[in-house]
C-alpha cells in the first residue's frame, strides 16, 4: 500500500504544469510591452504594418522579440495613427 501511495505521489508531482497566471494579455514589440484591450478601432485609424508575433508562450519568463501571451505566431502588428508607439 505504501508503494502505491508513493508512486501516485510521484505521478502527480511529475505531471503538474507550471502555467502562468497572467494579469492581462499582452504583446511585446520593439522592446516595449503593450496590454491588449477590447477597444475597437476604425479602419481609417490603422496605419502601416510594423511587425508580427514571432514567439508565443503561456509560461512566465523573459519576453523578447515580438512576443505574445495571447496571440499565435504570425499575428500581425499595426501602428495606430496619432498614437506614439512608446
Secondary structure, 3 states (H helix, E strand, C coil): CHHHHHHHHHHHHHHCCCCCCCCCCEEEECCEEEECCCCCCCHHHEEEEEEECCEECCCCCCCCCCEECCCCCCCEEEEECCCCCC
